[in-house]
């Protein structure tokens, strides 16, 4: 029997998609920056086909925009769009936190505290990308306890669309310490305080975005 060689295309496309997706979500690419198939292919050492497929998926998720002229770029969000996405974060993430609360054991709370320490280090270094990445890790770590994968996937899609804008927001906020709402989230988890947890999460995920939209 002849052996079949595995097609490398799916693996190449998936690698490009995942890495590019993470870069966008973590604010490594500025709003309005253009991407080309040639540039993506060269950056990842792949042919045009996996680059095209990765970009197609990211356009479908709203991480990239495709103009009528065929230009692909990261989104430049209007104030109305920022408000809409902030409202979505408030709806989805408060529900995820609420569902996570009954499963929020001390090991999880300690893990969140350690992530907060890493966020603090990123702030001291003025590293916007590390700040955004670890801030999202804080939220994702909590929300995984909700055991609601479809809802978490929706939250991550919102984060993805907001990634480049979050980089701009970080510059506006001029953080000097970990967001106070993170401390309130941890306190509410320790106390089993669902209303307090929902309030802290809602404030944390909307306050900065709404400042950017004003």
KEFI-913634 format. One record per residue (C-alpha): residue in one letter; x, y, z. Coordinates in steps of 0.1 Angstrom, whole numbers, padded with zeros to 4 digits, always signed. Each point is the difference from the previous one (the first is absolute). Layout:
<atoms>
AXYZ...
</atoms>
This chain:
<atoms>
X+0000+0000+0000X+0013+0034-0009X+0005+0024+0029X-0017+0034-0003X+0019+0031+0009X-0020+0023+0023X-0010+0033-0017X+0019+0027+0018X-0024+0027-0010X-0026-0003+0029X+0029+0001+0025X+0015+0030-0016X-0033+0019-0003X-0009-0008+0036X+0034+0012+0013X-0003+0033-0019X-0036+0005+0012X+0007-0007+0036X+0032+0022+0003X-0016+0028-0020X-0032-0002+0020X+0020+0003+0033X+0020+0030-0013X-0033+0018-0009X-0017-0009+0033X+0030+0012+0020X+0003+0033-0017X+0033-0007-0018X-0015+0015-0032X-0013+0036+0000X-0035+0009-0012X-0002+0005-0038X+0033-0018-0007X-0001-0017-0034X+0009-0037-0005X+0009-0016-0034X+0001-0036-0010X+0036+0005-0011X+0009+0016+0033X-0017-0027+0021X+0015-0027-0021X+0035+0014+0004X-0004+0006+0037X-0010-0036+0007X+0020-0017-0028X-0030-0014-0017X-0016+0001-0035X-0029+0023-0009X-0026-0027+0005X+0003-0005+0037X+0004+0038+0005X-0032+0006-0020X-0019-0026+0020X+0012+0014+0034X-0010+0035-0011X-0034-0012-0012X-0007-0015+0034X+0010+0031+0018X-0021+0022-0022X-0030-0023+0008X+0006+0005+0037X+0002+0038-0003X+0037+0001+0010X+0008+0014-0035X-0020+0021-0024X-0002-0004-0038X-0007+0031-0020X-0018+0000-0034X+0034+0007-0015X+0014-0032+0015X+0021+0017+0027X+0003-0021+0032X+0006+0019+0033X-0006-0001+0037X-0032+0018+0009X-0002+0037+0009X-0030+0000+0023X-0025+0028+0002X-0012+0013+0034X-0034-0017-0006X+0018-0033-0007X+0022+0003+0031X-0032+0006+0021X-0016-0030-0016X+0029-0023+0007X+0003+0014+0036X-0037-0009+0005X+0006-0035-0013X+0029-0005+0024X-0022+0012+0029X-0027-0025-0010X+0021-0030-0007X+0027+0003+0025X-0021+0007+0030X-0020-0031-0008X+0032-0021-0004X+0013+0013+0034X-0033-0008+0017X+0001-0035-0014X+0036-0004+0011X-0006+0011+0036X-0013-0034+0014X+0032-0016-0013X+0024+0027+0011X+0022-0020+0024X+0030+0015+0018X+0025-0013-0025X-0018+0020-0027X+0000+0031+0021X+0037-0004+0007X+0007-0006-0037X-0018+0033-0008X+0020+0018+0026X+0032-0013-0017X-0012+0013-0034X-0007+0033+0016X+0037+0001+0011X+0010-0006-0036X-0023+0028-0011X+0017+0023+0025X+0034-0009-0015X-0012+0009-0035X-0013+0034+0013X+0034+0007+0016X+0017-0008-0033X-0025+0020-0020X-0006-0031-0022X-0034+0005-0015X-0001-0033-0018X+0009-0020+0031X-0026+0020+0020X-0028-0008-0025X+0011-0037-0002X+0001-0006+0037X-0031+0021+0007X-0019-0023-0024X+0016-0030+0016X-0014+0012+0034X-0035+0001-0015X+0003-0033-0020X+0014-0019+0031X-0031+0011+0020X-0025-0007-0028X+0013-0035-0008X-0015-0009+0034X-0035+0009-0014X+0002-0031-0022X-0019+0019-0027X+0022-0004-0031X-0024+0016-0025X-0003+0031+0022X+0037+0002+0004X+0006-0003-0037X-0024+0030-0005X+0020+0020+0026X+0033-0008-0018X-0015+0011-0033X-0007+0034+0016X+0035+0001+0014X+0013-0007-0035X-0019+0028-0016X+0012+0024+0028X+0037-0010+0000X+0015+0029-0020X-0023+0025+0017X+0011-0013+0035X+0035+0009-0009X-0011+0036-0007X-0020-0001+0033X+0030-0011+0020X+0018+0031-0011X-0029+0022+0011X-0004-0017+0034X+0036+0005+0011X-0002-0028+0025X+0023+0001+0031X-0015-0030+0018X-0022-0030-0005X-0037+0010-0007X-0018+0004+0033X-0029-0021-0013X+0023-0030-0001X+0004+0003+0037X-0038+0003+0004X-0005-0031-0021X+0024-0020+0022X-0017+0013+0031X-0035-0009-0013X+0013-0035-0010X+0013-0006+0036X-0032+0012+0015X-0023-0019-0024X-0016+0034-0008X-0018-0004-0033X-0014+0036-0003X+0034+0014+0009X+0017-0022-0025X-0024+0010-0028X+0005+0037+0008X+0038-0003+0001X+0002-0019-0033X-0024+0024-0017X+0020+0030+0012X+0033-0016-0010X-0010-0009-0035X-0019+0032-0009X+0015+0030+0018X+0031+0005-0021X-0017-0007-0033X-0027+0025+0007X+0026+0026+0009X+0016-0007-0034X-0033+0005-0018X-0006+0034+0017
</atoms>
